[in-house]
Amino acid sequence: MSRGDQIYVYRELINLQGVYEHHGIDCGDGSVIHYRKPSETIERTSIETFTRGNQIYVREYPTGFCFIADVVVDRAQSRLGERKYNLLFNNCEHFATWCKTGISDSKQIREFVPIVTQLNTSQLYEPLKQALRGSDPKNAQQILNEALRDIKVVWDDIQPRYKAALQEVDDWNRVAVEALKLNREDLAKEALKRKLTSKKQAGDLQEQLQQLATITETLLRNSQNLQP
């Protein structure tokens, strides 16, 4: 662990041990810049505040893939005071990865498994509320509300586009069939091209929906380990 390293510790999310990684940038002087909880502000704190007594890990990258240490720290400092936290698009890992590589990315958001393909977001509130029992009511409720809001907003935006893309796949397939019946191979080829484009779009959107679903499924699964 040294200056400019992207470091992380395992923390509880809604009182669930080890559910997520909390990332930051090591400044090399005993301090870390990170999206601090519960203020959701990028701050420079002591390493003790960052770790909360948990073991530190270092995110490893291929040689030559990252900025040099001074640039990494400068990038982190340039965003001090920022309050634009978003669970899915701008969390602590997005921030630290951007400082290190220039790419805003969160591996843990992308790699939740297993995949859940069916989810009714209107049914999420009560199970997650029950999972909060035993944690500080004010902070727990804030985390819960923000997580649910982020998930539902994104879900409600993606799901209609996914359904529309699936419909376009069927529509362009029918166009291609009818064109072949009329011996219009040129129209059929064009329709099939558009069908493939819509199919790819539907696949991309489905993957995003699956990621959102698995975030919630993971929380629900781990909540079963809590004591009533």
C-alpha positions in Angstrom: 0.0 0.0 0.0 1.5 3.3 -1.1 0.7 6.8 -2.3 -1.7 6.8 -5.2 -3.0 3.3 -4.6 -6.7 2.5 -4.9 -7.5 0.8 -1.7 -10.7 -0.7 -0.3 -12.2 -2.4 2.7 -15.3 -4.5 3.2 -18.1 -2.7 4.9 -21.7 -3.4 6.0 -24.6 -2.2 3.8 -27.9 -1.9 5.7 -26.4 -4.0 8.5 -25.3 -6.8 6.1 -21.7 -7.8 6.8 -19.3 -7.9 3.8 -21.9 -6.9 1.2 -19.9 -4.2 -0.5 -16.4 -2.8 -0.9 -15.7 0.8 0.1 -13.0 2.4 -2.1 -10.7 5.3 -1.7 -7.3 6.8 -2.8 -4.3 6.5 -0.5 -2.6 9.9 -0.2 0.6 8.3 1.2 0.6 10.4 4.4 -1.9 8.4 6.5 -4.9 10.0 4.9 -7.4 8.7 2.3 -9.7 10.6 -0.1 -13.1 8.8 -0.5 -16.8 9.2 -0.7 -17.5 9.3 3.0 -20.6 7.8 4.6 -23.1 8.9 5.7 -22.4 12.5 4.4 -21.9 11.2 0.9 -19.3 13.8 0.3 -15.8 13.3 -1.1 -13.5 14.0 1.9 -9.9 13.5 3.0 -9.9 11.6 6.2 -7.5 9.6 8.4 -6.9 6.0 7.3 -8.5 4.9 10.6 -11.7 6.7 9.6 -11.6 5.1 6.2 -11.0 1.5 7.4 -13.2 1.5 10.6 -10.9 -1.2 11.8 -11.3 -3.4 8.8 -8.5 -5.0 6.7 -7.2 -2.9 3.8 -6.9 -4.4 0.2 -5.3 -2.8 -2.8 -6.9 -2.9 -6.3 -4.4 -4.2 -8.7 -4.2 -3.0 -12.4 -2.0 -4.1 -15.3 1.3 -2.3 -15.6 1.0 1.0 -17.6 -2.8 1.0 -17.2 -2.9 3.7 -14.5 -1.8 7.3 -13.9 1.3 7.9 -11.9 0.8 8.4 -8.1 1.0 12.2 -8.1 -1.6 12.5 -10.8 -3.9 10.0 -9.1 -3.8 12.0 -5.9 -4.2 15.3 -7.8 -7.3 13.9 -9.5 -8.8 12.8 -6.2 -8.1 16.3 -4.6 -9.8 18.0 -7.6 -13.1 16.5 -6.5 -12.9 17.2 -2.8 -16.3 18.5 -1.5 -18.3 16.8 -4.3 -21.7 15.6 -3.3 -23.0 13.7 -6.3 -23.1 10.2 -4.9 -25.2 7.7 -6.8 -25.3 4.0 -5.9 -25.4 2.8 -9.5 -23.5 5.5 -11.4 -21.2 7.4 -9.1 -20.4 5.4 -6.0 -17.1 5.3 -4.1 -15.6 2.7 -6.5 -16.6 4.8 -9.5 -14.7 7.7 -8.0 -11.6 5.8 -7.0 -11.4 4.0 -10.3 -11.7 7.3 -12.2 -8.9 8.8 -10.1 -6.7 5.8 -10.9 -7.5 5.1 -14.5 -9.6 7.9 -15.9 -12.5 5.5 -16.3 -15.5 5.8 -14.0 -16.4 2.2 -13.3 -17.6 -0.1 -10.5 -16.7 -3.7 -10.9 -18.8 -4.8 -8.0 -21.9 -3.3 -9.6 -21.2 -5.2 -12.9 -20.4 -8.6 -11.3 -23.3 -9.4 -9.0 -24.3 -13.1 -9.4 -26.5 -15.1 -9.7 -28.6 -13.3 -12.3 -32.3 -12.7 -11.4 -34.5 -12.2 -14.4 -37.8 -11.3 -12.8 -38.2 -8.5 -10.2 -41.1 -6.4 -9.0 -39.6 -3.3 -7.6 -42.8 -2.4 -5.8 -42.3 -5.4 -3.5 -38.8 -4.4 -2.4 -39.5 -1.9 0.4 -40.9 -4.2 3.1 -38.2 -7.0 2.9 -35.4 -4.5 3.0 -37.1 -2.5 5.8 -37.1 -5.7 7.8 -33.4 -6.2 7.1 -32.7 -2.9 8.8 -33.8 -4.0 12.2 -31.1 -3.5 14.8 -29.2 -0.7 12.9 -29.4 3.0 13.7 -32.8 4.1 12.5 -31.9 7.4 11.0 -28.9 6.3 9.0 -30.4 3.0 8.0 -33.6 4.6 6.8 -31.6 7.1 4.7 -29.5 4.4 3.1 -32.5 2.3 2.4 -34.5 5.1 0.8 -31.6 6.3 -1.4 -30.8 2.7 -2.5 -34.4 2.0 -3.4 -34.9 5.3 -5.1 -31.7 4.8 -7.2 -32.7 1.3 -8.2 -36.3 2.1 -9.0 -35.5 5.3 -11.1 -33.0 3.4 -13.2 -35.3 0.3 -13.5 -38.3 2.3 -14.6 -36.2 4.0 -17.2 -34.6 0.9 -18.7 -37.5 -1.6 -18.6 -39.8 0.2 -21.1 -36.8 0.6 -23.5 -36.1 -3.1 -23.2 -39.7 -4.1 -24.0 -39.7 -1.7 -27.0 -36.4 -3.2 -28.3 -37.9 -6.7 -28.1 -41.0 -5.5 -30.0 -38.8 -4.1 -32.7 -37.0 -7.4 -33.1 -40.3 -9.1 -33.8 -41.5 -6.2 -36.1 -38.3 -6.3 -38.2 -38.5 -10.1 -38.5 -42.0 -9.9 -39.9 -40.9 -7.2 -42.3 -38.1 -9.5 -43.5 -40.5 -12.5 -44.0 -43.0 -10.4 -46.0 -40.2 -8.9 -48.1 -39.0 -12.4 -49.0 -42.5 -13.4 -50.0 -42.4 -10.5 -52.5 -39.0 -11.5 -53.7 -37.5 -8.3 -52.3 -34.2 -9.6 -50.9 -32.8 -6.1 -50.7 -35.6 -5.1 -48.3 -35.3 -8.4 -46.4 -31.5 -7.9 -45.8 -32.1 -4.3 -44.6 -34.8 -5.5 -42.2 -32.6 -8.3 -40.9 -29.8 -5.7 -40.2 -32.2 -3.6 -38.2 -33.4 -6.7 -36.4 -29.9 -7.5 -35.3 -29.4 -4.0 -34.1 -32.6 -4.1 -32.0 -31.6 -7.5 -30.7 -28.2 -6.2 -29.5 -29.9 -3.2 -27.9 -32.4 -5.5 -26.1 -29.5 -7.7 -24.9 -27.6 -4.7 -23.5 -30.7 -3.4 -21.7 -31.5 -6.9 -20.4 -28.0 -7.1 -18.9 -28.5 -3.7 -17.1 -31.9 -4.9 -15.7 -30.2 -8.1 -14.5 -27.5 -6.1 -12.7 -30.2 -4.0 -10.9 -32.1 -7.2 -10.0 -29.1 -8.9 -8.6 -28.2 -6.0 -6.4 -31.6 -6.3 -4.7 -31.5 -10.1 -4.7 -28.1 -10.0 -2.9 -29.4 -7.7 -0.2 -32.5 -9.8 0.3 -30.4 -13.0 0.4 -28.0 -11.6 3.0 -30.8 -10.1 5.1 -31.9 -13.7 5.9 -28.7 -14.0 8.1 -29.8 -11.2 10.4 -31.2 -12.0 13.8 -34.7 -10.8 14.5 
